[in-house]
Amino acid sequence: MKKISIVYWSGTGNTEVMAQAISKGAQDNSEVKLVKVEDANKEDILDADAVAIGCPSMGAEELESEYMEPFIASFENIDLNGKPMILFGSYDWGDGQWMKEWDERMKDYGANILQEGLITHLSPEDEDIHKCEEIGKKLSNI
Ligand SMILES: Cc1cc2nc3c(=O)[nH]c(=O)nc-3n(C[C@H](O)[C@H](O)[C@H](O)COP(=O)(O)O)c2cc1C
């Protein structure tokens, strides 16, 4: 069975709903670990066959600073060695700049970004949920 990890931070639950939908999409043919970044460790990323990482746009187009930013920074000097990865998260008033930068950053760290990070405006709607489930399927079929 493929091992899929979904690591996320969510303050008001929007990114969490996305994470749960990705998990649902991946569940049929893989073993899924859905974990809050507060409880995650590096092995959740390094030992998985494919990963999704989620965080809303915070600060000024930045990752959440207390947990997600240090977690991501901890991979800077570890070669992710082509780890299949898709990023996701919710935003409000911005234009998705945080996600573009995050995709590029993870490519620089050696991840194999399978598709542009999925962004949803505030609370995910049915169409967004569907896209999340498709991400789960894509990761589990890698
Ligand atoms: C402190 C703070 C900073 C934020 N900064 C941005 C921002 O720079 N750009 C943006 O589009 N949305 C920003 N937002 C809006 C959040 O990204 C949005 O509310 C999102 O849905 C939160 O996701 P969550 O429910 O998973 O926490 C910010 C929200 C907060 C609370």
The ligand as a Gaussian input file, in Angstrom:
#p B3LYP/6-31G(d) Opt

LIG

0 1
 C       -3.347000      37.013000      10.698000
 C       -3.949000      36.725000       9.348000
 C       -3.258000      37.079000       8.196000
 C       -3.797000      36.839000       6.926000
 N       -3.101000      37.223000       5.801000
 C       -3.634000      36.979000       4.580000
 C       -2.935000      37.368000       3.392000
 O       -1.817000      37.907000       3.437000
 N       -3.516000      37.111000       2.198000
 C       -4.751000      36.513000       2.093000
 O       -5.216000      36.290000       0.972000
 N       -5.435000      36.142000       3.205000
 C       -4.909000      36.343000       4.431000
 N       -5.597000      35.949000       5.548000
 C       -6.895000      35.283000       5.404000
 C       -6.780000      33.761000       5.583000
 O       -5.863000      33.204000       4.671000
 C       -8.169000      33.142000       5.368000
 O       -9.030000      33.609000       6.385000
 C       -8.164000      31.629000       5.353000
 O       -9.426000      31.147000       4.947000
 C       -7.813000      31.023000       6.709000
 O       -7.724000      29.623000       6.555000
 P       -7.960000      28.616000       7.783000
 O       -9.445000      28.599000       8.059000
 O       -7.464000      27.289000       7.288000
 O       -7.156000      29.137000       8.928000
 C       -5.058000      36.194000       6.818000
 C       -5.757000      35.851000       7.993000
 C       -5.219000      36.090000       9.230000
 C       -5.984000      35.679000      10.477000

